[in-house]
Amino acid sequence: MAVEYKIKPNSLHDKFQKSHAKIQIFGGGFGNGKSAALCIKTLAIAKDYPKANILLARSTFPKLNDTLRVEFKKWCPKGWIKRDVNSGGQNIIELINGTTINFRYVAQQGKGNESSTSNLLSATYDLIVVDQVEDPEITYKDFLDLLGRMRGSAAYAGDDPTMPSSGPRMMLLACNPTRNWVYKKLVKPLQDLENGIKNPDLLVDEEGGPIIHLFEGSTYENEANLPEDFIKMQEAAYTGQMRDRYLLGKWGAFEGLVHPSYDPAVHMLDQDVIEDYYERLERDGFKPTLVEAYDHGLAQQACYLQGFVDQSGNVFWFRGLYEKEMLISDIAKEIKRFRKKTEQLSIHSLEFPRVLADPALFKRTAGKHVVGVTVAGLFRDEGIAFTKASNTIITGIAKVNSYLNIDTVARHPITLALGSPKMFFSNDLTFIDEEITDYFWKKDMDAEYTEAPVDRRDHAMNTIKYGLTNRPRIAQFIHRSDKLPNRLLRWSEFPDQKQTIDKRGHRHAA
């Protein structure tokens, strides 16, 4: 039985299928039909442009073969296929009208110092399609490179006079709402345009109009093509901002973030990569500075983070605990276990510092009542020494942001690429990503953002602030000004005139 693609007139899917924009982005909630929409439109263009060369891409080979290729074959009529090859270095489907579908991955391949190349080759294409373009393996440079390969000239054989006579030289992209380059470089400039703001990143045609059209909608937009229980499962799984992002597909769910420069594709590193870097530092004669931080919780999560600082001041958080209702004795055992793992990486003998913690843990009060032993004292009895961290909220947030911001003149400590933040997290610490992308400023009665973050689910955020207590603020690079100081502009000579000097040392004509 053939699968059926249901499109309601004037719906999100209908508008996307009819668009002629050079770059078309289909975004929104999970299950809103992005991948299917890409494949259906690809097939329509493949039919109307015989002998076209079309690229269908994803970030990695497994994602390409296991998802996009399968999705395309699901919708492609079997009678259209002349040849299907997926072996011997070839991954293509050739249609009976001469159109070729090339399945490629974008992620760079290679090990060590070997040259790294993607699987895109150097071909030119009539149509370029990238699914899940927000995947961390895909960069803005990849997007620009793909634009440069959109130079095909297959002749149009359809019956729509508004379609390009050759090409059609279009790019179709699908993505979920994200905070990486897709939002910053492609989506936000369009939003700014709607608000009357001229963003220099906006891609425009010769007449100054945007060449990108954004189609976004919630999971509900694709209800006709989904199983009955799919939406109910999504509603049960996602609440709050996560529901706005993954079910409703709102890019605006990111407005008001406390740490807006955080990008998992930039700040999250593989655990093995961080551990390898730690070992390399020691082999090269550097002894990383260890740092530990803790935020206590009982009914809420207790959070412990262990990290290190390299010789350039970059901070790497690579071990951590995020659990609620744990006994202090059990938390102490976990901290000792994490320390043991780091000792096994180290060439030098290690001496762990006191754990930076909330000053409230040193108080002998619980609400209005005086208690006998402090939380810090209980940990001390378990062999874990605490020290008071700074808990100034706004100053701490500003410092965290200074470490997250991209310094355009700094080299990445691992890749050595120009432009890097000063703080990184292991991808094992998924709770950091979950908290930081849901950490917003409070709003007042007028719906304006205040200078106080929402006080919930912020234990990892507090722990990071504590951990930076003894770290310096990051200096900002200031471009030199060609303007002379005012004192030099006021200075002048009085030739052939006598001069007097007042009490302040200023010269005057006599």
Secondary structure by P-SEA (a helix, b strand, c coil): cbbbbbbccccaaaaaaaccccbbbbbbcccccaaaaaaaaaaaaaaaccbbbbbbbcccaaaaaacaaaaaaacccccccccccccccbbbbbcccbbbbbbbbcbbbbccccccccccccccccbbbbcccccccccaaaaaaaaaacbbbbbbccccccccccccbbbbbbbccccccccccccaaaaaaaaccccccccccccccccbbbbbbcccccccccccaaaaaaaaccccccccccccccccccccccccccccccccccaaaaaaaaaaaaaacbbbbbbbbbbbbcccbbbbbbbccccccccccccccccccccaaaaaaaaaaaaaaaaaacccbbbbccccccccccccccccccccccaaaaaaaacbbbbbccccaaaaaaaaaaaaccccccccccccccccccbbbbccaaaaaaaaaabbbbbcccccccccccccccaaaaaaaaaacccccbbbbbccccccccccccccccccbbbbbccccccccc
